[in-house]
Amino acid sequence: MKHWIFFFTAVLYSALPHQSSSQEDYKGNWLLRGDFHFGATIPEYQLSNQYVDNFIYSGEISFQKQLYGRSFWEQLYKYPVVGVTAAYSSLGNRDIFGHEIALYGFFQTHLINKSKFQLNSQFGLGLGWATKHFDVNENYLNVAVGSGLNIHFNYKMGASYFLTERTGINLGLSFSHFSNANMAEPNLGINTFTLYTGVNRFLKPPKAVTSHEIEKHKDKNEFAFIYAAGGKHTRALQSTIYFTSSVSAEYKRHLSYKFRIGGGLDLFYDSSTKTEMSLPGKPTYHPENDFRTGIHFSQEIAFDKFSFILQEGHYFLLTNKVDNRQFYNRGIVRYKINDHLLVHISMKSHLHILDYPEFGMGYYF
């Protein structure tokens, strides 16, 4: 552990700005932040957790910007923070799971935002690289991670206290999920829960926030038609990636600038169905089993052109014959290019079991 602390301290010290003329080259409310984590894996699958033999240690360096009100959206969210984090973490067993190197973007909102004290909620999403993953000959015990490249999700709840105008200390709790979104098998994934502490520092004195006169929101309706495509592996350790796609018709009611609710209809296509239904104990396959239809309810949180959407769906008419699951979920990150075109990245799942990722494009009005 002392090697982790030494490495983390050295990197952070060298990266922090010292008094020099080059400091004036930085613009805006930019901060450099460093955190050290200590914790454990969260039990989910006994098959992988039985090989965990150590605590979790990780170090993070973040480059972030404190938004100060260039648009009314920043004021609505109490002047949030956006940024990117580079992380290096152990995974509970150096010989089997190795380490993770991650790079992810994040969006941090302030639940409390005072001059010296902040209580923060932060969501992050990006990519991670596993130094060790499943190999049928050399690392068959690693049933948690099936590929080098993976998806990294992080959530933090923490506080910052500023000792001076520019320097603060951090303390909080962090949850991370690390898996490959079912793009390779096995894919049980690794969940970690850690306590973190660290420091952050503005690269130059922060700007005062700007206030806007915000017009009262007017409720409105929104309709969208979206096509998405992706790929998945089966649960049989096959190397084949099977094509998936979906068509959706959505309705949203804008209840406020931030929040929208709605619902919609979905048509799914999954080319892995025939392979999965060929296993013993499965019903007889028919070509129409490649398709599923469903209806969903959705909640959307918006920040300007970006939004995060949760959908809870139920199959009907063409149902899921592979494992007879009745309900599905989707998490979506969406960006509206202009007044009518949108793109998004989604992850379809059945409760906590990931199914496949998709990239979608659509038209809305």
C-alpha positions in Angstrom: 0.0 0.0 0.0 2.9 2.4 0.7 3.9 2.2 -2.9 0.5 3.3 -4.0 0.5 6.3 -1.7 4.0 7.3 -2.8 3.1 7.0 -6.5 -0.1 8.9 -6.1 1.5 11.7 -4.1 4.4 12.2 -6.5 2.1 12.4 -9.6 -0.3 14.8 -7.9 2.5 17.1 -6.6 4.1 17.3 -10.1 0.8 18.0 -11.7 -0.3 20.8 -9.4 0.4 24.3 -10.7 3.1 26.3 -8.9 3.5 30.0 -9.1 4.8 31.0 -12.6 3.9 33.2 -15.5 2.6 30.2 -17.4 -0.2 29.9 -14.9 -1.9 32.9 -16.6 -2.3 30.8 -19.8 -5.2 28.8 -18.2 -8.7 30.2 -18.7 -11.9 29.6 -16.8 -12.6 27.7 -13.6 -10.3 24.7 -14.2 -9.3 22.5 -11.4 -6.9 19.6 -10.9 -8.0 16.9 -8.5 -6.4 13.8 -7.1 -8.1 11.1 -5.0 -6.9 7.9 -3.3 -9.4 5.0 -2.8 -9.6 2.1 -0.4 -12.4 -0.5 -0.3 -13.6 -3.9 -1.4 -15.4 -5.7 -4.1 -19.2 -6.1 -3.7 -20.4 -9.7 -3.6 -22.6 -10.5 -6.7 -21.5 -13.8 -8.2 -19.9 -16.3 -5.8 -18.1 -17.9 -8.8 -15.8 -14.9 -9.2 -15.9 -13.5 -5.6 -14.3 -16.7 -4.2 -11.0 -15.6 -5.9 -10.9 -12.1 -4.3 -8.1 -12.1 -1.8 -7.3 -8.4 -1.2 -8.8 -5.0 -0.7 -9.2 -2.5 -3.5 -6.6 0.3 -3.9 -6.9 3.0 -6.6 -5.6 6.4 -7.5 -7.3 9.0 -9.7 -6.3 12.2 -11.4 -9.1 14.5 -12.7 -9.0 17.6 -14.9 -12.3 19.3 -14.4 -14.1 22.6 -14.9 -16.5 24.4 -12.5 -19.2 25.9 -14.7 -20.1 29.4 -13.7 -23.3 30.3 -15.6 -22.6 30.9 -19.3 -26.1 29.5 -19.9 -29.2 29.3 -17.8 -28.8 25.5 -17.7 -25.7 25.9 -15.6 -27.6 28.0 -13.1 -30.5 25.5 -13.1 -28.1 22.8 -12.0 -26.4 25.0 -9.3 -23.3 25.4 -11.4 -22.2 21.8 -11.9 -18.7 20.4 -12.6 -17.7 18.5 -15.8 -14.4 16.8 -16.4 -12.4 13.7 -17.2 -10.7 11.2 -14.9 -7.7 8.9 -15.3 -7.7 6.0 -12.8 -5.5 3.1 -11.9 -7.0 0.4 -9.7 -6.4 -3.0 -8.2 -9.3 -5.6 -8.7 -9.0 -7.8 -5.7 -6.5 -10.4 -7.0 -3.3 -9.3 -8.8 -2.6 -12.8 -10.3 -6.1 -13.5 -11.7 -7.8 -10.1 -12.2 -4.8 -7.9 -12.5 -5.4 -4.2 -12.6 -7.6 -1.7 -14.4 -6.6 1.5 -16.2 -9.6 3.7 -16.9 -10.4 7.0 -18.6 -13.9 8.4 -18.1 -15.9 11.6 -18.4 -18.1 12.7 -15.6 -20.9 15.2 -14.6 -21.1 16.4 -11.0 -24.0 18.3 -9.5 -24.0 20.1 -6.2 -26.7 19.1 -3.6 -25.2 21.8 -1.4 -23.1 24.6 -2.8 -21.7 27.1 -0.3 -18.6 29.3 -0.5 -16.4 26.8 1.3 -18.5 23.6 1.5 -20.0 21.4 -1.3 -22.0 18.2 -1.1 -21.7 16.5 -4.5 -23.3 13.7 -6.6 -21.3 12.6 -9.6 -21.9 10.2 -12.5 -19.1 9.0 -14.7 -18.9 6.7 -17.8 -15.9 5.7 -20.0 -13.5 2.9 -20.9 -11.3 0.7 -18.9 -8.5 -1.7 -19.8 -7.9 -4.9 -17.8 -4.3 -6.0 -17.6 -5.6 -9.6 -17.1 -8.7 -11.2 -18.5 -10.2 -14.7 -19.2 -8.1 -17.1 -21.2 -9.1 -20.7 -21.5 -5.5 -21.8 -21.3 -3.6 -19.3 -19.2 -6.3 -17.6 -17.0 -9.4 -19.7 -16.9 -10.2 -18.7 -13.3 -11.0 -15.1 -14.4 -14.7 -15.6 -15.1 -15.4 -11.9 -14.3 -13.7 -10.2 -17.2 -13.7 -11.6 -20.7 -11.8 -8.9 -22.6 -9.1 -6.3 -22.3 -11.3 -3.4 -23.2 -14.3 -2.8 -21.0 -17.0 -0.2 -20.0 -16.3 1.7 -16.8 -19.2 3.2 -14.8 -18.7 5.2 -11.7 -20.9 7.0 -9.1 -19.6 9.1 -6.3 -21.3 10.8 -3.3 -18.9 13.1 -1.5 -18.1 16.5 0.0 -15.5 19.1 -0.7 -14.2 21.7 1.8 -12.1 24.6 0.6 -9.3 25.6 2.9 -8.5 28.6 0.8 -10.1 30.2 -2.3 -8.3 27.8 -4.6 -7.5 24.6 -2.5 -9.9 22.1 -1.1 -10.0 18.6 0.4 -12.4 15.8 -0.7 -14.0 12.9 1.2 -16.7 10.5 0.0 -17.9 7.1 -1.2 -17.6 5.6 -4.6 -19.2 2.8 -6.5 -17.7 1.4 -9.8 -18.8 -1.3 -12.2 -16.4 -2.8 -14.7 -17.5 -5.1 -17.5 -17.6 -5.4 -21.4 -21.3 -4.9 -22.0 -21.7 -8.5 -23.1 -19.3 -8.0 -26.1 -17.2 -10.9 -24.9 -17.7 -13.9 -22.6 -17.4 -14.5 -19.7 -18.8 -11.2 -18.5 -19.8 -11.4 -14.8 -18.1 -8.0 -14.2 -16.5 -6.6 -11.1 -18.2 -4.1 -8.7 -16.2 -2.1 -6.1 -17.2 0.1 -3.2 -14.6 2.4 -1.8 -14.0 5.3 0.5 -11.9 8.1 -1.1 -10.1 11.2 0.0 -7.9 13.7 -1.8 -7.4 17.3 -2.8 -8.4 19.7 -5.5 -7.0 23.0 -6.6 -8.1 25.8 -9.0 -5.4 26.5 -11.6 -6.2 30.2 -11.1 -8.6 32.2 -8.8 -12.2 31.1 -9.7 -14.6 33.4 -11.5 -17.8 34.6 -9.7 -20.9 32.9 -10.9 -23.3 34.6 -13.4 -27.1 34.7 -12.8 -29.8 34.6 -15.5 -33.4 35.6 -15.5 -35.0 32.3 -16.4 -38.4 32.3 -18.1 -41.1 30.1 -16.6 -41.2 26.6 -18.3 -44.0 25.8 -20.6 -45.1 22.1 -20.7 -44.9 20.6 -24.2 -45.1 17.3 -26.0 -42.3 15.5 -27.9 -42.4 12.6 -30.4 -39.4 10.6 -31.7 -38.7 7.7 -34.0 -35.4 5.9 -33.5 -33.4 3.2 -35.2 -30.5 1.6 -33.2 -28.0 -1.3 -33.9 -25.5 -3.2 -31.9 -24.0 -6.6 -31.2 -23.7 -9.2 -28.5 -22.2 -12.6 -27.5 -24.1 -15.5 -26.3 -23.6 -17.1 -22.8 -21.8 -20.1 -24.4 -18.2 -18.6 -24.6 -18.5 -18.2 -28.4 -16.3 -15.8 -30.3 -19.1 -14.8 -32.7 -20.7 -11.3 -32.3 -24.4 -11.5 -33.2 -26.1 -8.5 -34.8 -28.9 -6.8 -32.8 -31.2 -3.8 -33.7 -34.3 -2.0 -32.6 -36.9 0.4 -33.8 -38.7 2.6 -31.3 -41.5 5.1 -31.3 -41.4 7.5 -28.3 -43.6 10.1 -26.6 -42.4 12.5 -24.0 -44.1 15.2 -21.9 -41.7 18.0 -20.8 -42.7 18.7 -17.2 -39.9 21.1 -16.6 -36.6 22.2 -18.1 -34.9 19.3 -16.4 -37.4 16.5 -16.3 -39.6 14.6 -18.8 -41.7 11.4 -18.6 -43.2 9.3 -21.4 -43.5 5.9 -23.0 -43.2 4.1 -26.3 -43.3 1.0 -28.4 -40.2 -1.1 -29.3 -39.4 -3.7 -31.9 -36.2 -5.7 -31.2 -34.2 -8.1 -33.5 -31.7 -10.5 -32.0 -29.8 -12.8 -34.4 -28.4 -14.9 -31.5 -31.8 -16.4 -30.7 -31.4 -19.5 -32.9 -28.0 -20.3 -31.3 -29.3 -19.8 -27.8 -32.5 -21.8 -28.4 -30.5 -24.8 -29.7 -29.3 -25.6 -26.2 -30.9 -28.5 -24.4 -34.1 -27.7 -22.6 -35.0 -24.8 -24.8 -38.3 -24.7 -26.8 -38.3 -25.3 -30.6 -36.9 -22.4 -32.6 -39.0 -20.5 -35.1 -37.8 -17.5 -37.3 -40.2 -15.1 -35.6 -38.4 -15.8 -32.3 -35.7 -13.5 -33.5 -38.1 -10.6 -32.9 -39.5 -9.2 -29.7 -42.1 -6.4 -29.2 -42.6 -4.4 -26.1 -44.0 -1.3 -24.5 -41.9 1.0 -22.2 -42.2 3.8 -19.6 -39.4 6.4 -19.5 -37.9 9.1 -17.3 -35.5 11.6 -18.8 -33.2 14.2 -17.1 -31.9 16.9 -19.5 -29.0 19.3 -19.5 -29.3 21.5 -22.6 -28.8 19.1 -25.6 -27.7 16.2 -23.5 -30.0 13.9 -21.6 -30.0 10.6 -19.6 -32.9 8.3 -20.0 -34.1 5.2 -18.0 -36.7 2.9 -19.6 -38.6 0.1 -18.0 -40.3 -2.2 -20.6 -42.6 -5.2 -20.8 -42.6 -7.7 -23.7 -46.0 -8.4 -25.3 -47.1 -10.2 -28.5 -43.6 -11.3 -29.6 -42.1 -12.3 -26.3 -38.6 -13.5 -25.2 -38.6 -17.2 -25.8 -34.9 -17.7 -24.9 -35.3 -17.4 -21.1 -38.9 -16.2 -20.8 -38.0 -12.9 -19.2 -41.0 -10.6 -19.2 -39.3 -7.3 -18.4 -36.4 -5.3 -20.0 -34.6 -2.1 -19.2 -32.6 0.5 -21.1 -30.2 3.2 -20.0 -29.6 5.8 -22.7 -27.3 8.8 -23.1 -28.7 11.1 -25.8 -27.5 14.2 -27.7 -29.8 16.4 -29.8 -27.8 17.5 -32.8 -30.3 20.2 -33.9 -34.1 20.8 -33.7 -35.0 17.4 -35.2 -32.0 15.0 -35.3 -30.6 13.1 -32.3 -28.1 10.4 -31.6 -27.7 8.1 -28.6 -25.9 5.2 -27.0 -28.0 2.7 -25.1 -27.6 -0.4 -23.0 -30.3 -3.0 -22.9 -30.6 -5.3 -19.9 -32.9 -7.6 -18.0 -32.8 -6.1 -14.6 -29.1 -6.5 -13.5 -28.1 -8.8 -16.4 -26.7 -6.9 -19.3 -27.9 -7.9 -22.8 -26.2 -5.6 -25.4 -25.2 -2.0 -26.2 -26.6 -0.1 -29.2 -25.9 3.1 -31.2 -29.0 4.9 -32.3 -30.1 7.8 -34.6 -33.5 9.4 -34.7 -35.9 12.1 -35.7 -37.9 14.1 -33.1 -40.4 16.9 -33.2 
